[in-house]
Amino acid sequence: MPMDTAQPPSSAADLLFKPRQLRDLVRGVPWLGALSDAEVEALLEDCEPRTLASREWLFRQDTPAEWLHIVISGAVRLVRSAGDGRLATIRCVERGGTLGELSMVAREGVYLYSSEALRRTHVLSIPAARCREAMDRHPECRAEFMSRLALELTDRLEDMALLTQGDAMSRLVSYILRQLPSGRSNEPRVVRLTIPKRWLAAQLAVTPETLSRLLGKLRDSGAINIDRQRLTVLDEQKMRDLMVVDD
């Protein structure tokens, strides 16, 4: 079972765990999209809805990866422990996001990072063995799974390149642009900054104060507009131009 999990959810969260909501949640995972209705129902029979308190660990790095998880509500951060004991925030995951996929292709069969709730969070835990069975039955599921892993690897490689060669503004602009809805549009596009600022700052390897200053610089330049958690990209090219300016 997932480790360090809280007690079963309270009645306030019951709506999140209704069968219809859970079916929609599973179908929202791209690499499970080929499952039939009967297969989704069978999968849900072995799933476990879990509730995490804020700052509670869902799983730890290097422990057996027996479960994959889908975030129902709330937010978690993925953390990798370095050899010297320091923790690096890889990224944050919110509703509909999945956790633990890399363990599916890890030879050791262990989690390659840890996962910590950033606020009260609900997840659906799926036995990893059942996910492997689904991919064995459906080659299209496996193909989509590998495609998603490739995209994840590409994002992490970009993060590494920006961390070693780019400045703080470059990392922030890259993050914002990657959150934008896909496809071209003449209308301003919106990103919701629902992750707590200190954890977004940690993901970008800056201080919260630096993050606020950089967002202010983007706003003052006319590249974005910020209304609480709603960030509207007004001029994407201006944002890209600012990537070449040192922080």
N, C-alpha and C positions, 0 to 999 in steps of 0.2 A: 504493500500500500504506500501512497505518497507519505513522506515523513513530515513530522512537525506540523500536521494539519490540525485545525481547530475542531470543535465539536460540530455535529450536524447543524445545518443552517436553521436560523430562527424563522418563525412564520412570516416575518417581514420580507423574506427572500423567497417565499414559496412560489411566487409567480415566475421567478427566473427558472425554476426547475420543473415546470409543467412539461409534459411529453412533447407538445407541439413546439415549444420554444427550444427544447433540446434537439429535436429533429432538425429544425431550421439551423441551429448552431452547427451540427455535424455537416449538413449539406453545404454550409458556407465555407467549409474547408476545401479548397480547390482539388486537392488530391484524394478526397473522398467523394467527389461529386458524381462518380460513375456508379455508386452503390444503388441498388434497387431499394424500394421502400421496405421490403422484407428484410434486406440486409442491414439497413439502418436500424430497424427495430431490434434485430438480433444483437447488433453492436451495442445499442443502448442498454440492453439487459445486463451487460457486463461492465457498464460504466458506473462511475461514482461521482456524484456532485459533491464538491468540497467547499468549505468556507474557511478563509484565512483572515486572521486579524492583521492590522497594519504592522509592518516590519516582521512578519512571520515568514519563515522559510518554507517553500513548497517542496523543494528537493535540494540536495547538496551535490556539489561537484565530486566526481569519482565514486559516487554510490551507484548501486545497480539500477539501471534504467528500465524499470518494469512498466512504467506508465508514460503516456503522452498526455498533454493537457491542452484544453481550449479555454481561454478566458471568457467567462460569461459576463462578468461586470468587474469593475475595478481596474487595477493596473499592477503589473509586476516588473521588476527589473532583472535582467540577466547579468550575472556577475561571474567573472573569471578570476580565479586566484592565481597570482604569479608565484614563482618559486621562492621569492623573498617574503611571501605572506601578504603582500598588498593586493587589494581588490580593485579590479577595473570593471566599470560598467560598460557592458557591450551594447545593450539597447534596452528600451522599455517596450512592453507589450500591453495592449489594451483589448477591449472587447473583440472577440472573433479571432484574435491572434493565437497561434499555437506555440507550445513549448516542448522541447525535448526531441525534436526531429533528428538532430545531428546524432543522437545516440543510436538511431536506427541503422546508421552506416558505420558506427564506431566498432572497431574490432573487439575492444574490451567489453562492450555492452554496458558502459557506464555513462552517466551524465557528464558532459564536457564543460558544464558551467553550473552555477547555482542559480536559484530563482527565489526572489524575495518580494513579498507583497508590499506595495507602496501605500496602500490604504486597505480598508476592508474589501476583500476580493473574493469572488466566487469563480470556481473553475469546474470544468467537467473533465474527469480523469478517465482515460481510455487505456485498456491493457495494450501494451506495445505489441504483444503477440498477435492480438486480433487485427491490428493495423497491418502487420506483415502478411497475415493470411489474406486480407483484403487486396493487398497489392499483388500477391501471388495469383489470385483469381482474376484480377483485372489489370492487364498490362497497361491500359490507359491511366490507371491510378498511379502505377509505378513511374510511368513516363512523366506525369505531372509532378509527382513527388521529387524526382530528380531535377526537373526544371526549376522547381522552387528552391531546391538546395543550391543550384547554380546561381540563381539570383541573389540568394542570401550570401553566398561566397563573394560575389561581385561587390555587394554593398560593403562587406567587411574589408575587402581589399582596398576599396576606395577610402574607407575610414582610416586604414593603416597608412595609406599614402598621404592623406591630408594631415594625419597626426604627426608624421615624420617630416613632411615637406611643406605643408600648408600652414597658414596662420589661423587664428581663432575665427576671424570673419569667414574665411573659406570653409571651415568646418560647419559653421552655423548656416551659411547659404546653401551648402550641399545638403545638409539635413532638411532644410525647409523645402528645397526643390524636390527631394525624394519623397516628401509627404504629399505633394500635390496630386490631385486626381489625374489619372492618365487621360491622354487625348488632348488635342488642341482646342482652344476656345478663345474667343475674343472677349469674353467676360472675365472679370477678375476672379481668381481662384482662391479658395479658402482652405486654410490649415487650422485645425483646432489644437491649441497647446494645452492639453488637459493633464499632461504629466507635470508633477510638482517641479518648480523651477530648479531646485537644487539637484534633482536627479537628471533633468535634461542637461544641466550644466556639467554634471559628472560624466554623462555620456559624451559630451563634446570636449571634455578635458579642459574646462575653464571654471572659474569661480562664478557663483550666482551673480555677483556684482558685475563681472565682465560680461556675462550673458545679457544682463539688463542694459548695459551700456551699448553693446553691439546692436541689440534690438532697437534701441533709441536712435542709433546712427542710421539704421535702415529706414526707420520711420521718417526721420528728419530729411532723408535724401529723397523721399517720395516713392521709394521702392515698395514699401508695405504700409498697411494701416493696421493698428492693433486696437481691438475693443475687447478688453478682458481676455478671455481665452480664444478669441476669434482673430486669427491673423489673415489678412487679405493681401495677396500679392498683386500689386498694382502695376509693377514694371519689372518683369522677369529679367530683361536684358540689363537693366541698371543693377540688379542684384548680382548678376554674373560679372559685371564690370567691377563691382566692389570686392570681388574675390581676389583681385590682383593687388589690392591695397593692403599693406602691412597693418596688423592690429596695433 
